[in-house]
Amino acid sequence: MISVYHNSNFLAAHRIGLKEAIKQGILIKVADVDTEDLDKAYELTNNIDHSWWENTEVTKCVPGSIRSTSVGDVLIHNEIKYAVDIMGFTRI
């Protein structure tokens, strides 16, 4: 299981750096994803062919429409935090 947290400050990740954007932002848990694969969790929480919360592997944790997971957001797997980076993930 991977928990997905959206960062209120995700748009600043390119400007001030990934770790600083996470430090300054508020993390909001938006989903639990039934996978052990970070790439799959990222894919399943993106609006591709339909709203991501319609994926059967995803349990949405907040009401309403939610944006796709993006650079600056955080995934937690086995109590280890990973930031979504420009390419892949950075352990934080």
C-alpha positions as CSV (number, residue, x, y, z in Angstrom):
1,M,0.0,0.0,0.0
2,I,1.2,3.5,-0.9
3,S,-0.3,6.6,0.6
4,V,-0.3,9.7,-1.7
5,Y,-0.1,13.2,-0.3
6,H,-0.6,16.3,-2.4
7,N,1.6,19.3,-1.4
8,S,-0.1,22.7,-1.3
9,N,3.2,24.2,-2.4
10,F,3.8,21.8,-5.3
11,L,4.0,24.6,-7.9
12,A,7.1,26.1,-6.2
13,A,9.1,22.9,-6.5
14,H,10.7,24.1,-9.8
15,R,11.4,27.6,-8.4
16,I,12.7,26.9,-4.8
17,G,13.7,23.3,-5.0
18,L,11.9,20.1,-4.2
19,K,12.8,19.7,-0.5
20,E,12.1,23.3,0.3
21,A,8.7,23.2,-1.4
22,I,7.8,20.2,0.7
23,K,9.1,21.8,3.8
24,Q,7.0,25.0,3.2
25,G,3.9,23.2,2.0
26,I,1.0,21.5,3.7
27,L,0.7,17.8,2.8
28,I,-2.9,16.5,2.4
29,K,-3.5,12.8,2.2
30,V,-5.6,12.2,-1.0
31,A,-5.3,8.5,-1.6
32,D,-4.2,5.0,-0.6
33,V,-3.1,3.0,-3.6
34,D,-3.1,-0.8,-3.6
35,T,0.4,-1.3,-5.0
36,E,4.0,-1.6,-3.9
37,D,5.3,0.2,-7.0
38,L,5.8,4.0,-6.8
39,D,5.5,4.4,-10.6
40,K,2.2,2.6,-10.5
41,A,0.9,4.7,-7.6
42,Y,1.9,7.8,-9.6
43,E,0.2,6.6,-12.7
44,L,-3.0,5.6,-10.9
45,T,-3.3,9.0,-9.3
46,N,-3.2,10.9,-12.6
47,N,-6.2,11.8,-14.8
48,I,-5.4,10.0,-18.0
49,D,-8.4,8.4,-19.6
50,H,-10.7,9.2,-16.7
51,S,-10.7,10.7,-13.2
52,W,-7.9,8.9,-11.2
53,W,-10.2,8.1,-8.2
54,E,-12.2,5.8,-10.4
55,N,-9.3,3.3,-10.6
56,T,-10.2,0.2,-8.6
57,E,-6.8,0.1,-6.9
58,V,-7.3,3.6,-5.4
59,T,-9.1,4.6,-2.3
60,K,-9.7,8.3,-2.3
61,C,-9.3,10.0,1.1
62,V,-10.8,13.5,0.4
63,P,-14.1,14.7,-1.1
64,G,-14.5,16.4,-4.4
65,S,-12.4,16.6,-7.5
66,I,-8.6,16.4,-6.9
67,R,-5.8,17.3,-9.3
68,S,-3.4,14.7,-10.6
69,T,-0.3,13.8,-8.6
70,S,2.6,16.0,-9.6
71,V,6.2,17.0,-9.0
72,G,6.5,18.2,-5.3
73,D,3.9,15.7,-4.0
74,V,4.8,12.9,-1.6
75,L,4.3,9.2,-1.6
76,I,4.8,7.1,1.5
77,H,5.7,3.4,1.2
78,N,6.7,1.3,4.2
79,E,7.0,4.5,6.3
80,I,9.6,5.9,3.8
81,K,8.7,9.2,2.2
82,Y,9.4,9.8,-1.5
83,A,9.0,13.1,-3.3
84,V,7.8,13.1,-6.9
85,D,10.7,14.6,-8.8
86,I,11.0,15.7,-12.4
87,M,12.2,12.2,-13.3
88,G,11.3,9.5,-10.8
89,F,11.3,9.9,-7.0
90,T,13.6,11.3,-4.4
91,R,13.7,9.7,-1.0
92,I,13.2,12.4,1.7
